[in-house]
Amino acid sequence: MTDHRIALIPGDGIGAEVLPPAQQVLDAVGRRHGFGFSYQSFDWSCARYLREGAMMPEDGLDRLRDKDAILLGAVGYPGVPDHVSLWGLLIPIRRGFRQYVNLRPIRVFEGIDSPVRGATAGEVDFVVVRENVEGEYSEIGGRTNRGFPEEMAVQEAVFTRAGVTRVLDYAFGLAERRGGTLTSATKSNGIVHTMPFWDELVAERGAVHPRVAWDQEHIDALAAKFVLEPARFDVVVASNLFGDILSDLAAAVVGSIGIAPAGNLNPEREFPSMFEPVHGSAPDIAGRGVANPLGAIWSAALMLDHLGHPEAAGDVTGAIAAVLAGSEVRTPDLGGTATTAEFTDEILQLL
């Protein structure tokens, strides 16, 4: 019986409430398919930062290195600046373990009404592939003349041939496996160096993947088309900043950011990959037992697929679809009154 070693980082707020349901689902589907999990939990969080001055210990990456995957709940807490929590935990893990693909599937489920009239179940089903370790979110830059009229902040975007090429190859390969098309997000009409470079590499990698039809859209027009015609997309590849914005917009278009998953992938599997729901720590509802667990459960399904269990992953997403389509049980964010545990039980009954 295969035993996968999973690191759990509950984090802050509802993160600690949505990871236990994900574990229950993993254990249930694992028993069904003949594999198991061992878990080690780490208390790395904003609470730890307030207590000890750091989101995680100096040897944090070494403690995670031998794990098969990482499952994270949510990070963020009032009183701790977001850049402190992000750069103290998530970004060091993403960059230290070369998780250069951020994968965010976008799907309209039957039973969830999209605020967009044309977004219907069975028609909107695409994936945003976001470059995850360089681009606009670089560490290069600084501030000078603080407090004076000529105060200045400089932030440098970094696009390398190696970094862009590898995420494009992943995206083109995904489009090929899905039998679909690829759309590249750009802004080369206004950003004079990095985006033309990005476009050139898209054309270069497109020639290596002749079976994939591809096009490119300027980010502003693409954001509009996500709303106006979301069903036309299959795989969308974007830089770090553009992908971050587009994937959250897409999650809202399909009806709920509370169910959206994400995978931070090291495709070569040299290091553990990390999976996390897109939603935040939601301190306004933390501790009430009403958090929507589907984002964490769907993220666990992404983890199953990455670990080589696509059938088990399909069972989990199928259970999510069945509950949303055939049950009236809903957490408050979806217009219902169910608790996290009650909603999880609906999923477990199908598994």
Secondary structure by P-SEA (a helix, b strand, c coil): cbbbbbbbcccccaaaaaaaaaaaaaaaaaaaaccbbbbbbbcccaaaaaacccccccccccccccccbbbbcccccccccaaaaaaacaaaaaaaaccccbbbbbbbcccccccccccccccbbbbbbccccccccccccccccccccccbbbbbbbbbaaaaaaaaaaaaaaaaaacbbbbbbbcccccccaaaaaaaaaaaaaaaccccccccccaaaaaaaaaaccccccbbbbcaaaaaaaaaaaaaaacccccbbbbbccccccbbbbbbbcccccccccccccccaaaaaaaaaaaaaaaccaaaaaaaaaaaaaaaaccccccccccccccaaaaaaaaaaac
